[in-house]
Amino acid sequence: MELIRLEQIRKTYPQPQGTITVLDGIDLSIPTDEFVAIVGPSGCGKTTLLRIINGLITPTSGTALYRGKPLNGVNLGCAMVFQSFALLPWLTVRENVELGLEARGMDAEHRAKKANFFIDKVGLDGYEEAYPRELSGGMKQRVGLARAMAVEPELLLMDEPFSALDALTSVALREELLDLWRDPEIPLRTLLLVTHIIEEAVELADRVIVLSNRPARILKDLAVPLNRPRNKKSEEFGQFVDEIFSLIA
């Protein structure tokens, strides 16, 4: 089943020196039960595309459809994991995870139960009453992931979620993300990741969408021909990374 369809999406911004076109002629389909990654040069419009899918901004022209219907406002079928963690410092871990549930009108008892479930799933059991200042970067991003999953979205959007972390923590969280995606107790099955790290996209995704320099167009839509778990040291992995790199370079 098709979850997202973008048809000839174009996004422009007025500037004192003239209009800037960020996206131009983007056609993209995302079915359910797929992990898709978007890569491209820095500043090409990857995050803008993600925000259009989330309904946070509207395209200048073109059509964005969710389950066959035009997007109108924030897409409640999606949840977002941000690069900057985006935690409220005056709230505890549990309270941060409950934010989306509270906004959707869930009562306090059920909010706490669901928040505790996802806090445990991301490996933060025992930190429910901790504040963000007491957590490492990796732990903060686990809170962000738990908060996004707690609303049980059909589509999880991730905007360079590992780029603010050290290398070892980033590797560990990528592996944990795949484990969560395969967890039968978690209904999440469709993910869309924006990253500037090609190896990360190839390691995680079923498909890699390669964008051009701004104004961004889709250069290639590539199915990843590698079985999981993926060996990053294999010749096949390296060749696929090189193929994507050659498109962007």
Protein Blocks (a to p, Z undefined) as FASTA:
>chain_A
ZZbdcehiacddddfkbccdfbghiacdddehiacdddddehilmmmmmmmmnopaccfb
dcddeehiacehjdfkbccddfklopafkbcfklmmmmmmmmnopafklmmmmmmmmmmm
nopghilmpcfklpcfklmmmmmmmmmmmnopabdcdehkllmpcfklmmmmmmmmmmmm
mmmkbmbfbdcdddfbfklmmmmmmbdcdddddddddfbdcddfbdcdddfkbmklmmmm
mmmmmmmZZ
